[in-house]
Amino acid sequence: MSFRFLRNRRGIALLTTLLVAFAVSAIAITAVMMTLNANLIGKNSERAAIVDAAALAGVEEARSAINGNKALYPNNGFTTLESNAKVKNASNTVISGGVIRSTYAGPSGITSGQYGIVGSITSVAQDSFGNKAVRRLEVNQQSFSKFAYFTNFETDTSGNTIVFGGGDKLQGPVFSNDLIKIYTTPTPAVTFLGQVSTAQSSIQNQANASFAKPPILNAAKIPMPTVADLNKLDSLAQIGGTEFAGSTAGGAGQARTRVHFLTIDLGPANGGVQGFFRVYIGTDENYVSASLPPTTSTTGNYLELSKNCGDSVGGIFMSAFYHDTATSVSHKHGVSGTTNANKIARRDSSLTRGFPLSRCYLGGDSVLTTPGTGANWPNTGQPDGGAWVQAPAGIRSALAALGGVITGRPDANYLFPLSRAWNSNFKGVVYVTGKTIVSGVVHGRVTVAATGNIVFADDITYYQNPATRDCTTGDIAGYFSGQSVIVANNTMNAPQTLNTNGSQISGPPSDPASFRSYSATNDETIHGFILTLKTFGAEQNSVGSEKAQSCLNGGTFPAGRGCLNTYGGIIQGNRGAVGLTSGEGYIKNYQYDACGATDPPPYYPTTGVFVKNRFYELDPTRFSVAGWYAANQN
């Protein structure tokens, strides 16, 4: 028989109980610690979120401050708008946790203003727990080139009301400080394809317009630029050697100074096709503007005495005026003799051969040099004794380095580049004291400013297709007049008749059979943003042909001078007229250029309103406000 002894296990049970108790306690303590830690993390995250929100609120409050007081925004460096200020909530109560904030504002990027006024608002917020956030808001001042249409007054300079009607279509943003008025017929009388805003409380006959977006009423007024804004551009042009003395002589659509834009292919090594301009300063505004010459002569009338219009025979152009004394058999057109009748017959013959043999040129063109002078370019033989302006020595020297592609040209010494590659001081501004004519093909970025009228005496277009070009680097032009911007009633823009006062006659009975066109295009085309402190309109738009140049714009519409095609925007103090419903003048075909909103012409005037661009979060660890602005201002 065997025996098994039973052992006492009470000690093991006690030990097991203690171990379980310790385990449960550890779990409980861990749970408590995790809960406490989660609470701490949550509290800290909440504090960090409050600090970040305070920083974001700071940049918005700062933007509101500089919009309310333009003097707060500096031209360089930066200004402190808040310094360790206690942050309050929406109830105007100081936020707990010792949250303080400092905000700063100043220019950033290219600070010259040539590419628009761009700045940065930085906001630094922190609390007593060590949380810190730095936020930056990039802002830019709204350029007037953001508008497709802007007016200070919806009346002309005589106080006459002008309304939208006739089936007008407007693209892009429309703004007026005045009451916008819609005509009663047709329905709709006008179609607005962009945002329409007015500082007034209503729009007259609003129901008879079609709006892509609900119009904004009671908007804050936007002040027009001033003469002081125009004068700022003068000093910039002086730096670049592109300031010119003009004249105020002549009618609204005439000038003695002409700025003509052109392109030259410099070859692949020099960037290919580049933009330039030349400046002609004459003594006779009728000649420079290619206007109908005034006359009391009994031997001819108006167009027959033109020094701008004539014909080409054997590649040699001779204006009608010089057919009086033509020695070339080909330019006698089979009519010899020196009687008044013979002279008139020769002049008439030179003007009736049809375009392109019979055509007109703006004053200063090389083909208009006086017959027999032997001159072709540039400064001798112009009928009015005028001359093209020689470029400064520095520019001539830089261009001469390009070799034969420039030095082989007869106008080599009269070229002003639109690129800083050959004029390092060029600021993108051409400034004329007085009135000026603009024409040609723009390839580059430029603002033409004039204290007097800016006159479109012929087409002025971009070299690049404006509908497909790159906004940042592509062609763009601005025109800023201290007076008015006028589409000239001249021999280039308006069809003419013989032996009458032509484009200054209202509705001749034989219209359009008696009218002829002497320019390469029947329509007028203007690329760029037009800003006038007075008005934009067509000179003498109520006279001349009623239907000689039809406007082809989604159909055929009889008109006196065809279509007025614009691609850009029109900003004017007072509305101006370009045509009448009876047919005289132009039919409008205005298109908006969205590039103006993001990449305005150089130094183009701004509304002064800072708009938001992009937010950035900066590393607060080593942030220095002075160091940041110093490193980011060019």
Buried (B, 14 or more C-beta within 10 A) or exposed (E): EEEEEEEEEEEEEEEEEEEEEEEEEEEEEEEEEEEEEEEEEEEEEEBBEBBBBBBBBBBBBBBEBBBEEEEEBBEEEBBEBBEEBEBEBEEEEEBEBEBBBBBBBBBBBEBBBBBBBBBBBBBBBBBEBEBBBBBBBBBBBBBBBBBBBBBBBBBBBEEEEBBBBBEBBBBBBBBBBBBBBBBEEEEBBBBBBBBBBBBBEEBBBBEBBEBEEEBEBEBEEBEBBEEEBBEBBBEBBBEBBBBBEBBBBBBBBBBBBBBBBBBBEBEEEBEEBBBBBBBBBBBBBBBBBBBBBEBEEEBBBBBBBBBBBBBBBEEEBBBBBBBBEBEEEEBBBEBEEEEEEBBBBBBBBBBEBEBEEBBBBBBBBBBBBBBEEEBEBBBEBBBBEBBBBBBBEEBBEBBEEBEEBBEEBEBBBBBBBBBEBBBEBBBBBBBBBBBBBBBBBBBBBBBBBBBBBBBBBBBBBBBBEBEEBEEEEBBBBBBBBBBBBBBBBBBBBBBBBBBBBBBBBBBBEEBBEBBBBBBEBBBBBBBBBBBBBBBBBBBBBBBBBBBBBBBBBEEEBBBBBBBBBBBBBBBBBBBBBBBBEEBBBBBBBBBBBBBBBBBBBBBBBBBBBBEEEEEEEBEBEEBEBEEBBEEBBE
